Amino acid sequence: MAGGLFALLDDVAALVKLSAASLDDVAAGASRASIKAAGVVVDDAAVTPKFVEGVDPKRELPIIKRIALGSLVNKILVILPIILLLSQFLPWLLTPLLMVGGTYLCFEGAEKIFEKLGWIKHHEEPKKESKHGKKNDSDAEKKIVRSAITTDFVLSCEIMVIALNEIADEALLSRAIILVVVALGITVGVYGTVALIVKMDDIGLRMAKKDKPGTQKFGRFLVKAMPKLLAGLSVIGTFAMLWVGGHIILVGTDELGFHALYDFVHHLEEPVAAIAGVGGFLGWLVNTFFSLILGAIWGGIVAGIAIGFTALLKSGNKDDKDTTGQTNEEMPAKPHAEKDDAEAAADASSTADAPSSAEHGAGSADHGAGPKPNYAPNPGKDSSGS
């Protein structure tokens, strides 16, 4: 009996150790996956505060909460099942799918640089939807939340696919658990940070009204720092997208059989990686730098093609509108002209016929199409009378 009890305790201890090891694996996998998705996470944190600009400050946190819940639904209930099925039954599709996402990240980063340089017009911010009507109107809030969740869906796809690629060798259940942990951790981290950023100026204003000079000074610092923080996040997010996107393209092309780019960067990493103490960090810097350059070039090409194609479509639509406008202006002119000419000819004819009838009497009947009614005075009686 005692032996059986000790054996059971040994089994329980082994199970606990196994569970602890599994938790360690999950934590390690979640950490790897989250770090690789850092570029998209930073950009997500930079983009989201713009959705609540211009709304009632009392509604900022409720709106962010609704966006966060929508983001979580996107990640866990929509994206996660799809990518797990793909990784299980069509694993070869993961690299091309990841490269599509990397291309999108490079495109977004390059587009932001083009906007900053003034080469293309800046997109309208999502907040402009909420400027019409009351700021606390429920319909306006629904539009803000819907727009934010739509934008978040694209970024969430990138986060989850990047995370999955880092743990593709794990078992299906481990992949699912790790991705759920990543989804929860990133969503809480991003939207918790967003809530703090959005309310930072309010916190600063309250602190600036306190009695202590140090508190007042720190409060004013927070208020002044918020625009700079958002601008800094935007810049960091742009470069992070180019770095992450470029690295995805670098690794993806190697896995698809085109080894030149990856071998070139790896060859440049080797000398600095051999330096004692800092070699690993320097190798990472080299890889990151060239991934960033590749991302900028790749994204610039894609953005240039997209901009040119869009301009071509707009030019074609404008030409169609101009042609349609000219046709609409010219086509009615001819019937009106013909009608005016016909009316003028009819007036001239009737004017010419009137004196002719008075002077020639019955002779005017020759101009008619048929016999005229006999309502004119009898020419014979007029002659005899005279």
C-alpha positions as CSV (number, residue, x, y, z in Angstrom):
1,M,0.0,0.0,0.0
2,A,2.8,2.3,1.0
3,G,4.8,1.3,-2.1
4,G,1.8,2.1,-4.3
5,L,1.4,5.5,-2.6
6,F,5.0,6.4,-3.1
7,A,4.8,5.3,-6.7
8,L,1.8,7.6,-7.2
9,L,3.7,10.4,-5.6
10,D,6.6,9.8,-7.9
11,D,4.2,9.9,-10.9
12,V,2.7,13.1,-9.7
13,A,6.2,14.6,-9.2
14,A,7.2,13.5,-12.7
15,L,4.0,15.0,-14.1
16,V,4.7,18.3,-12.3
17,K,8.2,18.4,-13.7
18,L,6.9,17.6,-17.2
19,S,4.3,20.4,-16.8
20,A,6.9,22.8,-15.6
21,A,9.1,21.9,-18.6
22,S,6.1,22.4,-20.9
23,L,5.4,25.7,-19.3
24,D,9.1,26.7,-19.8
25,D,8.8,25.7,-23.4
26,V,5.6,27.7,-23.9
27,A,7.2,30.7,-22.2
28,A,10.4,30.4,-24.3
29,G,8.3,30.0,-27.5
30,A,6.1,32.9,-26.6
31,S,9.1,35.0,-25.9
32,R,10.8,34.2,-29.2
33,A,7.6,34.7,-31.1
34,S,6.8,38.0,-29.4
35,I,10.3,39.4,-30.0
36,K,10.1,38.6,-33.7
37,A,6.8,40.4,-34.0
38,A,8.1,43.5,-32.2
39,G,8.1,45.6,-35.3
40,V,4.4,45.2,-35.9
41,V,3.7,45.6,-32.2
42,V,5.4,49.0,-32.0
43,D,3.6,50.1,-35.1
44,D,0.3,48.9,-33.7
45,A,1.0,50.9,-30.5
46,A,1.8,54.0,-32.6
47,V,-1.2,53.8,-34.8
48,T,-4.0,53.1,-32.3
49,P,-3.9,56.3,-30.2
50,K,-4.8,58.3,-33.4
51,F,-8.2,56.6,-33.4
52,V,-9.3,58.3,-30.2
53,E,-8.0,61.8,-31.0
54,G,-10.8,64.4,-31.0
55,V,-13.3,62.3,-28.9
56,D,-14.7,63.0,-25.5
57,P,-11.9,62.2,-23.0
58,K,-14.4,60.3,-20.9
59,R,-15.0,57.9,-23.8
60,E,-11.3,57.3,-24.7
61,L,-10.7,54.3,-22.3
62,P,-14.1,52.6,-23.2
63,I,-13.3,52.9,-26.9
64,I,-9.8,51.5,-26.4
65,K,-11.3,48.6,-24.4
66,R,-13.7,47.8,-27.2
67,I,-10.9,47.9,-29.7
68,A,-8.7,45.6,-27.5
69,L,-11.6,43.1,-27.2
70,G,-12.1,43.2,-31.0
71,S,-8.4,42.6,-31.5
72,L,-8.4,39.6,-29.2
73,V,-11.4,38.1,-31.1
74,N,-9.4,38.7,-34.4
75,K,-6.4,36.9,-33.1
76,I,-7.9,34.0,-31.2
77,L,-11.2,33.2,-32.9
78,V,-10.4,34.1,-36.5
79,I,-6.7,34.2,-37.3
80,L,-5.4,31.4,-34.9
81,P,-7.6,28.6,-36.3
82,I,-6.8,29.5,-39.9
83,I,-3.1,29.6,-39.5
84,L,-3.0,26.5,-37.3
85,L,-4.8,24.5,-40.0
86,L,-2.5,25.9,-42.7
87,S,0.6,25.0,-40.6
88,Q,-0.8,21.5,-40.0
89,F,-2.0,20.6,-43.5
90,L,-0.2,23.1,-45.8
91,P,3.0,23.9,-44.1
92,W,4.7,24.7,-47.4
93,L,2.4,27.7,-47.7
94,L,3.6,29.3,-44.5
95,T,6.8,30.8,-46.0
96,P,5.0,32.4,-49.1
97,L,2.3,33.7,-46.8
98,L,4.8,35.1,-44.4
99,M,6.6,36.8,-47.3
100,V,3.4,38.4,-48.4
101,G,3.0,39.8,-44.9
102,G,6.7,40.9,-45.0
103,T,6.1,42.7,-48.3
104,Y,3.1,44.5,-46.8
105,L,5.2,45.6,-43.8
106,C,7.9,46.9,-46.2
107,F,5.3,48.7,-48.3
108,E,3.8,50.4,-45.2
109,G,7.2,51.5,-44.0
110,A,8.3,52.8,-47.4
111,E,4.9,54.6,-47.9
112,K,5.4,56.4,-44.5
113,I,8.9,57.5,-45.6
114,F,7.5,58.7,-48.9
115,E,4.8,60.7,-47.1
116,K,7.4,62.2,-44.8
117,L,9.5,63.3,-47.8
118,G,6.5,64.8,-49.4
119,W,6.5,62.5,-52.4
120,I,3.0,61.4,-51.9
121,K,0.0,62.9,-50.1
122,H,-0.5,62.0,-46.4
123,H,-3.5,59.7,-45.8
124,E,-6.5,61.0,-43.9
125,E,-6.3,59.9,-40.3
126,P,-9.1,57.6,-39.0
127,K,-10.1,60.1,-36.4
128,K,-11.7,62.3,-39.0
129,E,-14.7,60.1,-39.0
130,S,-15.6,61.2,-35.5
131,K,-15.5,64.9,-36.2
132,H,-19.1,65.1,-37.6
133,G,-21.9,65.2,-35.1
134,K,-21.5,64.8,-31.4
135,K,-18.3,63.4,-30.2
136,N,-19.9,61.0,-27.8
137,D,-22.5,59.8,-30.3
138,S,-22.7,56.0,-30.3
139,D,-22.7,55.8,-34.1
140,A,-19.5,57.8,-34.2
141,E,-18.0,55.4,-31.6
142,K,-19.0,52.4,-33.6
143,K,-17.3,53.8,-36.7
144,I,-14.1,54.5,-34.8
145,V,-14.1,51.0,-33.2
146,R,-14.9,49.3,-36.5
147,S,-12.2,51.2,-38.4
148,A,-9.6,50.5,-35.6
149,I,-10.5,46.8,-35.5
150,T,-10.2,46.5,-39.3
151,T,-6.7,48.1,-39.2
152,D,-5.8,45.9,-36.3
153,F,-6.8,42.8,-38.2
154,V,-4.1,43.3,-40.7
155,L,-1.5,43.9,-38.0
156,S,-2.8,41.0,-36.0
157,C,-2.4,38.7,-39.0
158,E,1.2,39.7,-39.3
159,I,1.9,39.2,-35.6
160,M,0.3,35.8,-35.5
161,V,2.0,34.5,-38.7
162,I,5.4,35.8,-37.6
163,A,4.9,34.2,-34.2
164,L,3.8,30.9,-35.8
165,N,6.9,30.8,-38.0
166,E,9.1,30.9,-34.9
167,I,7.4,27.8,-33.4
168,A,6.6,25.9,-36.5
169,D,8.5,22.8,-35.2
170,E,6.4,22.5,-32.1
171,A,3.5,20.1,-31.7
172,L,0.1,21.3,-32.7
173,L,-1.2,21.7,-29.1
174,S,2.0,23.5,-28.1
175,R,1.7,25.8,-31.1
176,A,-1.9,26.6,-30.2
177,I,-1.1,27.3,-26.5
178,I,1.9,29.4,-27.4
179,L,-0.1,31.5,-29.9
180,V,-2.9,32.0,-27.4
181,V,-0.3,33.3,-24.9
182,V,1.3,35.5,-27.5
183,A,-2.2,36.9,-28.5
184,L,-3.1,37.6,-24.9
185,G,0.3,39.1,-24.0
186,I,0.6,41.3,-27.0
187,T,-3.0,42.5,-26.9
188,V,-2.7,43.4,-23.2
189,G,0.7,45.0,-23.7
190,V,-0.2,47.0,-26.8
191,Y,-3.6,48.3,-25.6
192,G,-2.4,48.8,-22.0
193,T,0.4,51.0,-23.4
194,V,-2.0,52.8,-25.7
195,A,-4.4,53.5,-22.8
196,L,-1.4,54.9,-20.8
197,I,-0.3,57.1,-23.7
198,V,-3.8,58.4,-24.4
199,K,-4.3,59.4,-20.8
200,M,-0.8,60.7,-20.2
201,D,-1.7,64.3,-20.9
202,D,-4.7,64.0,-18.6
203,I,-2.5,62.6,-15.9
204,G,0.0,65.4,-16.5
205,L,-2.7,68.1,-16.3
206,R,-3.9,66.7,-12.9
207,M,-0.3,66.6,-11.6
208,A,0.4,70.1,-12.8
209,K,-2.5,71.4,-10.6
210,K,-0.9,69.8,-7.4
211,D,0.7,72.0,-4.8
212,K,4.1,70.5,-4.9
213,P,6.5,72.2,-7.4
214,G,8.1,68.9,-8.3
215,T,4.8,67.3,-9.1
216,Q,3.7,70.3,-11.1
217,K,7.0,70.2,-13.1
218,F,6.7,66.5,-13.8
219,G,3.0,67.0,-14.9
220,R,4.0,69.7,-17.4
221,F,6.7,67.4,-18.7
222,L,4.2,64.6,-19.3
223,V,1.9,67.0,-21.2
224,K,4.7,68.3,-23.4
225,A,6.2,64.8,-23.9
226,M,3.1,63.1,-25.3
227,P,3.3,64.6,-28.9
228,K,7.0,63.8,-29.0
229,L,6.4,60.3,-27.7
230,L,3.8,59.6,-30.4
231,A,6.2,61.0,-33.1
232,G,9.0,58.9,-31.7
233,L,6.8,55.7,-31.7
234,S,5.8,56.4,-35.3
235,V,9.5,56.7,-36.4
236,I,10.5,53.6,-34.4
237,G,7.5,51.7,-35.8
238,T,8.4,52.7,-39.4
239,F,12.0,51.4,-39.1
240,A,10.9,48.3,-37.1
241,M,8.4,47.4,-39.9
242,L,11.2,47.8,-42.5
243,W,13.6,45.7,-40.4
244,V,11.1,42.9,-39.7
245,G,9.7,42.9,-43.2
246,G,13.2,42.9,-44.7
247,H,14.3,40.1,-42.5
248,I,11.2,38.0,-43.5
249,I,12.1,38.6,-47.2
250,L,15.8,37.8,-46.5
251,V,15.0,34.5,-44.8
252,G,12.1,33.6,-47.1
253,T,14.1,34.0,-50.3
254,D,16.7,31.7,-48.9
255,E,14.1,29.0,-47.9
256,L,12.6,29.2,-51.4
257,G,15.9,28.5,-53.0
258,F,17.4,32.0,-53.8
259,H,20.4,32.0,-51.4
260,A,22.4,35.0,-52.7
261,L,21.0,37.7,-50.4
262,Y,21.0,35.6,-47.2
263,D,24.6,34.3,-47.9
264,F,25.8,37.9,-48.6
265,V,24.4,39.1,-45.2
266,H,25.6,36.0,-43.4
267,H,29.1,36.4,-44.8
268,L,29.2,40.0,-43.5
269,E,28.0,38.8,-40.0
270,E,30.8,36.2,-39.5
271,P,33.8,38.6,-38.9
272,V,32.0,40.7,-36.3
273,A,30.3,37.7,-34.7
274,A,33.8,36.3,-33.9
275,I,34.6,39.2,-31.6
276,A,34.7,38.0,-28.0
277,G,32.0,39.4,-25.7
278,V,30.1,41.6,-28.1
279,G,30.2,39.3,-31.2
280,G,26.6,38.2,-30.9
281,F,25.3,41.7,-30.5
282,L,27.4,43.0,-33.4
283,G,26.3,40.2,-35.6
284,W,22.7,41.0,-34.8
285,L,23.3,44.7,-35.6
286,V,24.8,43.8,-39.0
287,N,21.8,41.5,-39.8
288,T,19.3,44.1,-38.7
289,F,21.0,46.9,-40.7
290,F,21.0,44.9,-44.0
291,S,17.5,43.6,-43.3
292,L,16.4,47.3,-42.9
293,I,18.1,48.3,-46.2
294,L,16.5,45.3,-48.0
295,G,13.1,46.2,-46.5
296,A,13.4,49.8,-47.6
297,I,14.4,48.8,-51.2
298,W,11.8,46.1,-51.4
299,G,9.1,48.3,-49.9
300,G,10.1,51.3,-52.1
301,I,9.7,49.1,-55.3
302,V,6.3,47.8,-54.2
303,A,5.1,51.3,-53.1
304,G,6.4,52.8,-56.4
305,I,4.4,50.2,-58.4
306,A,1.3,50.7,-56.2
307,I,1.5,54.5,-56.5
308,G,2.0,54.4,-60.2
309,F,-0.9,52.0,-60.7
310,T,-3.1,54.2,-58.6
311,A,-2.2,57.3,-60.5
312,L,-2.9,55.5,-63.8
313,L,-6.3,54.5,-62.6
314,K,-7.1,58.0,-61.4
315,S,-5.9,59.4,-64.8
316,G,-8.1,56.9,-66.7
317,N,-11.2,57.8,-64.5
318,K,-10.5,61.5,-65.0
319,D,-10.3,61.1,-68.8
320,D,-13.6,59.1,-68.8
321,K,-15.3,61.8,-66.8
322,D,-14.0,64.5,-69.1
323,T,-15.1,62.6,-72.2
324,T,-18.5,62.0,-70.7
325,G,-18.8,65.6,-69.7
326,Q,-18.0,66.8,-73.2
327,T,-20.4,64.3,-74.8
328,N,-23.2,65.5,-72.4
329,E,-22.5,69.1,-73.3
330,E,-22.2,68.6,-77.1
331,M,-25.0,66.1,-77.7
332,P,-28.0,68.3,-76.6
333,A,-26.6,71.3,-78.5
334,K,-27.5,70.0,-81.9
335,P,-31.2,69.2,-81.4
336,H,-31.7,72.6,-79.7
337,A,-30.0,74.3,-82.7
338,E,-32.1,72.4,-85.1
339,K,-35.3,73.2,-83.1
340,D,-34.4,76.9,-83.0
341,D,-33.7,76.9,-86.8
342,A,-37.0,75.2,-87.5
343,E,-38.9,77.6,-85.2
344,A,-37.2,80.6,-86.9
345,A,-38.1,79.3,-90.3
346,A,-41.7,78.7,-89.3
347,D,-42.0,82.2,-87.9
348,A,-40.5,83.7,-91.1
349,S,-42.9,81.6,-93.2
350,S,-46.0,82.7,-91.2
351,T,-44.8,86.4,-91.3
352,A,-44.3,86.1,-95.1
353,D,-47.7,84.4,-95.6
354,A,-49.7,87.0,-93.6
355,P,-49.3,90.0,-96.0
356,S,-49.5,87.7,-99.0
357,S,-53.0,86.6,-97.9
358,A,-54.1,90.2,-97.3
359,E,-52.8,91.4,-100.6
360,H,-53.7,88.5,-102.9
361,G,-56.7,87.2,-101.2
362,A,-57.7,83.8,-102.6
363,G,-54.2,83.5,-104.2
364,S,-52.8,82.6,-100.8
365,A,-54.7,79.3,-100.9
366,D,-52.0,78.0,-103.3
367,H,-49.6,77.9,-100.4
368,G,-51.7,75.5,-98.3
369,A,-51.5,71.8,-98.1
370,G,-55.3,71.5,-98.9
371,P,-58.5,73.4,-99.3
372,K,-58.8,76.4,-96.8
373,P,-62.0,77.0,-94.8
374,N,-64.3,79.6,-96.5
375,Y,-64.2,82.2,-93.8
376,A,-62.7,85.1,-95.8
377,P,-65.0,87.8,-97.4
378,N,-66.3,87.0,-101.0
379,P,-63.9,88.8,-103.5
380,G,-66.8,89.1,-105.9
381,K,-69.0,91.1,-103.5
382,D,-66.1,93.4,-102.7
383,S,-65.5,94.1,-106.4
384,S,-69.1,94.9,-107.1
385,G,-69.4,97.1,-104.1
386,S,-66.4,99.1,-105.2
